[in-house]
Amino acid sequence: MSYQINKGINRPIEFKGLKAQYIGYLGGGLVVLLVLFAILYLVGFAVYLCVPIVGGLGGLLFYKVFALSHKYGEHGLMKRNARRYLPDHLKFNSRKLFYEKRSTNIPDIQS
């Protein structure tokens, strides 16, 4: 009896070129498009209008998600969004922080 070894351990999830969280973005977008189609149909739009609208938005969704996946990769989009929370600059009212002697917990190293 032979066993197949899983060689995909610690590798990111990938499906048809989409990496990591972009698979979820695409799935969520498709669910939203399905709900949009149902709402348009229930409101009274003709099926001949609903299908091109949802189909066009679906094509746009695929294009944008694949473009984001290729541009930012597995973690790049999260890193780009995290930059928003970094401060532009730090402001100090005094230089006391830099001139104080080290705390007593850290031993002085003398050569």
PASEBA-1860 file (N, C-alpha, C; in nm, 3 decimals):
! residues 111
1> MSYQINKG> 0.085/-0.117/0.000/0.000/0.000/0.000/0.089/0.124/0.000 ~ 0.062/0.219/-0.086/0.142/0.342/-0.090/0.052/0.461/-0.057 ~ 0.112/0.558/0.009/0.040/0.678/0.049/0.096/0.797/-0.027 ~ 0.006/0.886/-0.065/0.048/1.006/-0.136/0.082/1.115/-0.034 ~ 0.194/1.181/-0.051/0.236/1.285/0.040/0.179/1.418/-0.007 ~ 0.121/1.493/0.088/0.067/1.625/0.057/0.183/1.724/0.052 ~ 0.213/1.775/-0.066/0.326/1.867/-0.080/0.281/2.013/-0.079 ~ 0.157/2.038/-0.045/0.106/2.175/-0.044/0.097/2.235/0.095
9> INRPIEFK> 0.167/2.179/0.191/0.161/2.230/0.327/0.231/2.365/0.333 ~ 0.170/2.458/0.407/0.220/2.595/0.427/0.224/2.677/0.298 ~ 0.155/2.636/0.196/0.145/2.716/0.075/0.009/2.786/0.077 ~ 0.002/2.904/0.019/-0.127/2.975/0.019/-0.229/2.904/-0.069 ~ -0.355/2.924/-0.035/-0.464/2.868/-0.115/-0.465/2.941/-0.248 ~ -0.477/2.866/-0.355/-0.482/2.927/-0.488/-0.583/2.851/-0.573 ~ -0.664/2.925/-0.646/-0.764/2.866/-0.735/-0.766/2.943/-0.865 ~ -0.724/2.880/-0.973/-0.724/2.941/-1.107/-0.654/3.076/-1.111
17> GLKAQYIG> -0.548/3.091/-1.033/-0.472/3.215/-1.033/-0.510/3.311/-0.922 ~ -0.625/3.290/-0.856/-0.664/3.375/-0.744/-0.594/3.326/-0.618 ~ -0.545/3.418/-0.539/-0.472/3.381/-0.418/-0.547/3.426/-0.294 ~ -0.543/3.342/-0.192/-0.585/3.372/-0.055/-0.723/3.437/-0.047 ~ -0.731/3.560/0.008/-0.860/3.622/0.039/-0.938/3.662/-0.084 ~ -0.874/3.668/-0.201/-0.944/3.710/-0.322/-1.047/3.605/-0.365 ~ -1.027/3.481/-0.327/-1.128/3.378/-0.355/-1.256/3.412/-0.280 ~ -1.242/3.455/-0.156/-1.358/3.496/-0.076/-1.425/3.620/-0.132
25> YLGGGLVV> -1.344/3.716/-0.177/-1.401/3.837/-0.237/-1.484/3.803/-0.360 ~ -1.433/3.714/-0.443/-1.505/3.675/-0.564/-1.633/3.600/-0.528 ~ -1.625/3.509/-0.431/-1.745/3.436/-0.389/-1.850/3.528/-0.332 ~ -1.808/3.622/-0.247/-1.903/3.717/-0.190/-1.966/3.805/-0.297 ~ -1.885/3.847/-0.392/-1.938/3.929/-0.502/-2.040/3.854/-0.586 ~ -2.014/3.725/-0.609/-2.110/3.646/-0.687/-2.241/3.627/-0.612 ~ -2.235/3.612/-0.480/-2.358/3.602/-0.401/-2.437/3.732/-0.409 ~ -2.367/3.845/-0.401/-2.434/3.976/-0.413/-2.499/3.990/-0.550
33> LLVLFAIL> -2.431/3.945/-0.655/-2.490/3.952/-0.789/-2.613/3.863/-0.802 ~ -2.610/3.747/-0.737/-2.728/3.659/-0.739/-2.846/3.725/-0.670 ~ -2.821/3.789/-0.556/-2.928/3.859/-0.485/-2.978/3.977/-0.568 ~ -2.886/4.049/-0.634/-2.926/4.160/-0.721/-3.016/4.112/-0.834 ~ -2.981/3.999/-0.894/-3.064/3.943/-1.000/-3.204/3.911/-0.948 ~ -3.211/3.849/-0.829/-3.342/3.814/-0.771/-3.424/3.940/-0.743 ~ -3.360/4.044/-0.690/-3.433/4.168/-0.659/-3.483/4.233/-0.787 ~ -3.398/4.241/-0.888/-3.441/4.302/-1.014/-3.557/4.225/-1.076
41> YLVGFAVY> -3.550/4.093/-1.069/-3.657/4.010/-1.126/-3.788/4.028/-1.049 ~ -3.778/4.034/-0.915/-3.899/4.051/-0.834/-3.959/4.190/-0.847 ~ -3.876/4.289/-0.872/-3.925/4.425/-0.890/-4.005/4.437/-1.020 ~ -3.970/4.355/-1.119/-4.047/4.357/-1.242/-3.965/4.380/-1.367 ~ -3.833/4.384/-1.354/-3.751/4.397/-1.473/-3.763/4.271/-1.557 ~ -3.756/4.287/-1.687/-3.760/4.172/-1.776/-3.629/4.093/-1.763 ~ -3.639/3.963/-1.783/-3.521/3.878/-1.774/-3.417/3.921/-1.877 ~ -3.463/3.971/-1.990/-3.373/4.015/-2.095/-3.291/4.137/-2.053
49> LCVPIVGG> -3.338/4.211/-1.953/-3.261/4.322/-1.899/-3.175/4.279/-1.779 ~ -3.228/4.188/-1.698/-3.156/4.143/-1.578/-3.027/4.070/-1.613 ~ -3.034/3.982/-1.712/-2.918/3.899/-1.746/-2.800/3.985/-1.796 ~ -2.820/4.080/-1.888/-2.705/4.162/-1.930/-2.649/4.250/-1.817 ~ -2.737/4.304/-1.734/-2.690/4.388/-1.623/-2.604/4.307/-1.528 ~ -2.656/4.193/-1.482/-2.582/4.109/-1.387/-2.460/4.048/-1.455 ~ -2.472/4.011/-1.583/-2.357/3.956/-1.655/-2.245/4.058/-1.671 ~ -2.280/4.182/-1.701/-2.179/4.288/-1.714/-2.112/4.318/-1.580
57> LGGLLFYK> -2.192/4.325/-1.475/-2.135/4.348/-1.342/-2.049/4.230/-1.298 ~ -2.089/4.108/-1.337/-2.009/3.990/-1.305/-1.875/3.992/-1.376 ~ -1.875/4.032/-1.502/-1.750/4.044/-1.576/-1.658/4.148/-1.514 ~ -1.716/4.261/-1.474/-1.639/4.366/-1.407/-1.582/4.316/-1.274 ~ -1.663/4.240/-1.200/-1.618/4.182/-1.074/-1.499/4.089/-1.095 ~ -1.508/3.999/-1.192/-1.398/3.907/-1.221/-1.272/3.984/-1.260 ~ -1.288/4.084/-1.345/-1.173/4.162/-1.392/-1.104/4.231/-1.274 ~ -1.180/4.298/-1.187/-1.122/4.372/-1.076/-1.057/4.279/-0.974
65> VFALSHKY> -1.122/4.167/-0.942/-1.066/4.076/-0.841/-0.937/4.013/-0.892 ~ -0.934/3.970/-1.017/-0.812/3.913/-1.072/-0.702/4.019/-1.081 ~ -0.738/4.143/-1.114/-0.638/4.249/-1.121/-0.578/4.276/-0.982 ~ -0.663/4.280/-0.879/-0.613/4.299/-0.743/-0.523/4.184/-0.699 ~ -0.563/4.062/-0.734/-0.485/3.945/-0.697/-0.347/3.948/-0.761 ~ -0.340/3.986/-0.887/-0.211/3.989/-0.955/-0.126/4.108/-0.911 ~ -0.190/4.220/-0.879/-0.114/4.340/-0.840/-0.059/4.329/-0.699 ~ -0.141/4.284/-0.603/-0.101/4.286/-0.463/-0.059/4.151/-0.407
73> GEHGLMKR> -0.095/4.043/-0.470/-0.054/3.912/-0.421/-0.131/3.871/-0.297 ~ -0.071/3.780/-0.222/-0.141/3.717/-0.110/-0.173/3.814/0.004 ~ -0.075/3.894/0.047/-0.095/3.981/0.162/-0.086/4.130/0.128 ~ -0.057/4.164/0.005/-0.030/4.302/-0.031/-0.146/4.397/-0.011 ~ -0.268/4.352/-0.037/-0.384/4.440/-0.022/-0.406/4.474/0.125 ~ -0.386/4.377/0.213/-0.400/4.403/0.356/-0.292/4.500/0.403 ~ -0.171/4.487/0.350/-0.063/4.578/0.387/-0.093/4.719/0.337 ~ -0.148/4.728/0.217/-0.182/4.861/0.164/-0.289/4.927/0.248
81> NARRYLPD> -0.389/4.850/0.290/-0.495/4.906/0.373/-0.445/4.939/0.513 ~ -0.345/4.868/0.563/-0.292/4.894/0.697/-0.214/5.025/0.701 ~ -0.160/5.071/0.591/-0.085/5.197/0.588/-0.171/5.315/0.629 ~ -0.299/5.304/0.611/-0.391/5.411/0.648/-0.385/5.441/0.798 ~ -0.352/5.341/0.880/-0.352/5.357/1.024/-0.216/5.399/1.081 ~ -0.115/5.413/0.996/0.015/5.459/1.042/0.012/5.610/1.055 ~ 0.075/5.664/1.160/0.077/5.811/1.174/0.169/5.874/1.069 ~ 0.134/5.995/1.029/0.217/6.068/0.934/0.347/6.114/0.999
89> HLKFNSRK> 0.338/6.155/1.124/0.456/6.201/1.196/0.433/6.183/1.345 ~ 0.541/6.187/1.423/0.534/6.180/1.568/0.569/6.317/1.624 ~ 0.501/6.355/1.731/0.525/6.487/1.789/0.569/6.469/1.934 ~ 0.682/6.526/1.968/0.733/6.524/2.104/0.734/6.666/2.157 ~ 0.688/6.685/2.280/0.686/6.819/2.339/0.816/6.852/2.410 ~ 0.896/6.750/2.440/1.025/6.776/2.504/1.125/6.669/2.461 ~ 1.253/6.698/2.489/1.358/6.602/2.456/1.395/6.518/2.577 ~ 1.319/6.529/2.682/1.348/6.460/2.807/1.360/6.309/2.785
97> LFYEKRST> 1.279/6.255/2.701/1.281/6.113/2.672/1.417/6.067/2.622 ~ 1.483/6.150/2.545/1.610/6.112/2.485/1.730/6.139/2.577 ~ 1.714/6.229/2.675/1.825/6.267/2.760/1.827/6.193/2.894 ~ 1.718/6.127/2.930/1.714/6.056/3.058/1.812/5.939/3.056 ~ 1.868/5.911/3.174/1.956/5.795/3.186/1.871/5.669/3.175 ~ 1.933/5.565/3.129/1.860/5.438/3.117/1.802/5.396/3.250 ~ 1.697/5.317/3.246/1.636/5.269/3.369/1.731/5.174/3.439 ~ 1.708/5.149/3.566/1.799/5.066/3.646/1.786/4.918/3.611
105> NIPDIQS> 1.683/4.880/3.543/1.665/4.739/3.506/1.764/4.695/3.399 ~ 1.814/4.788/3.322/1.907/4.755/3.214/2.049/4.783/3.264 ~ 2.133/4.681/3.272/2.268/4.706/3.325/2.352/4.787/3.227 ~ 2.438/4.873/3.280/2.530/4.949/3.197/2.644/4.858/3.151 ~ 2.675/4.865/3.024/2.784/4.784/2.970/2.905/4.875/2.955 ~ 3.007/4.844/3.033/3.130/4.924/3.025/3.243/4.834/2.981 ~ 3.326/4.882/2.890/3.435/4.799/2.843/3.565/4.836/2.909
END
